[in-house]
Amino acid sequence: AKFTMPIFSVRTVIRWEPRHDQELKFLYEERITLWKANSLDEAIDLAEKEALKYSEDDNFEVLDLFQAYSLDDEVSQFEQGAEVYSLLRESDLESSTYLDRYFDTGHERQGIYTGS
């Protein structure tokens, strides 16, 4: 049988530096990237490293939220770390409150990431 490496999507949230056209205090970007990895934890590790690299040039802040999902179906060829979704949202909320409000309400059905 031919072995194919599992594919995972990983959601990250980044707080951008303020822009001149903002109406609210903060600007957050939600991103989803794809990763070939041996495990969920490995996919999160890869996504975290990529997010830090993605944000270093513009002095963005990578927030402490990484959510991953194992894709059931084989996905056609893609570049490692390919961004498949991005959403920018303005908000007056500080980072931890923003994550609690939109992504980590305590009612999610998700496992705990133990890190590497």
C-alpha positions in Angstrom: 0.0 0.0 0.0 1.2 3.5 -0.9 1.8 5.6 2.2 0.8 9.3 2.0 1.7 11.7 4.8 -1.4 13.1 6.7 -2.5 16.6 5.9 -3.7 19.1 8.5 -5.1 22.6 8.5 -4.0 24.9 11.2 -5.7 28.1 12.2 -3.6 31.0 13.7 -4.5 34.5 14.8 -2.1 37.4 14.3 -2.5 41.0 15.6 -1.2 43.5 13.0 0.4 46.8 13.7 -2.3 49.6 13.5 -3.1 51.0 10.1 -4.0 54.6 9.2 -7.4 53.6 7.9 -8.5 51.6 11.0 -11.7 52.7 12.8 -11.2 50.4 15.8 -8.1 50.0 18.0 -6.7 46.6 16.8 -6.6 44.6 13.6 -6.5 40.8 13.8 -5.9 38.3 11.0 -7.2 34.8 11.2 -5.2 32.5 8.9 -5.6 28.8 8.0 -2.6 27.0 6.5 -2.1 23.4 5.2 0.6 21.1 6.5 1.9 17.6 5.7 2.9 16.2 9.0 3.1 12.9 10.9 0.8 14.2 13.7 -1.4 17.0 14.8 1.3 18.3 17.2 3.9 18.3 14.4 1.5 20.3 12.2 1.0 22.9 14.9 4.7 23.2 15.5 5.3 23.8 11.8 2.5 26.3 11.7 3.8 28.2 14.7 7.2 28.5 13.2 5.7 29.7 9.9 3.5 32.2 11.7 6.5 33.7 13.5 8.4 34.0 10.3 5.3 35.5 8.5 4.9 38.1 11.2 8.6 39.1 11.9 9.0 41.5 9.0 6.1 43.7 9.9 6.3 43.3 13.7 3.0 41.6 14.0 2.1 39.6 17.1 1.3 35.9 16.8 -1.3 35.2 19.4 -1.3 32.0 21.5 -3.9 30.1 19.7 -3.2 27.3 17.3 -6.1 25.0 16.2 -5.6 22.1 13.9 -7.8 19.7 12.0 -6.8 16.5 10.3 -8.2 16.5 6.7 -10.0 13.3 5.9 -9.6 13.4 2.1 -6.4 13.5 0.1 -5.7 17.1 -1.0 -4.1 17.7 -4.3 -0.6 19.1 -4.5 0.1 22.3 -2.4 3.0 24.2 -1.0 3.9 23.4 2.6 2.3 26.2 4.7 0.0 27.3 1.9 -2.5 29.9 3.2 -6.0 28.7 2.4 -8.0 31.3 4.4 -7.4 34.7 5.8 -9.7 37.2 7.6 -8.9 40.6 9.0 -11.1 42.0 11.7 -10.8 45.3 13.6 -11.5 45.3 17.3 -11.0 47.4 20.4 -10.4 44.2 22.4 -6.9 43.3 23.8 -5.4 40.0 22.6 -6.5 37.7 25.4 -10.0 39.1 25.5 -10.2 38.9 21.7 -9.2 35.2 21.7 -11.7 34.4 24.5 -14.5 36.3 22.7 -14.1 34.8 19.2 -12.0 31.6 19.4 -11.7 30.2 22.9 -15.0 30.6 24.7 -14.6 27.5 26.7 -17.4 25.7 24.7 -15.2 24.4 21.9 -14.9 20.6 21.4 -11.1 20.4 21.0 -8.2 18.5 22.4 -5.2 20.0 24.3 -2.0 20.7 22.5 1.0 19.6 24.6 3.8 21.1 22.4 7.0 19.6 21.4 
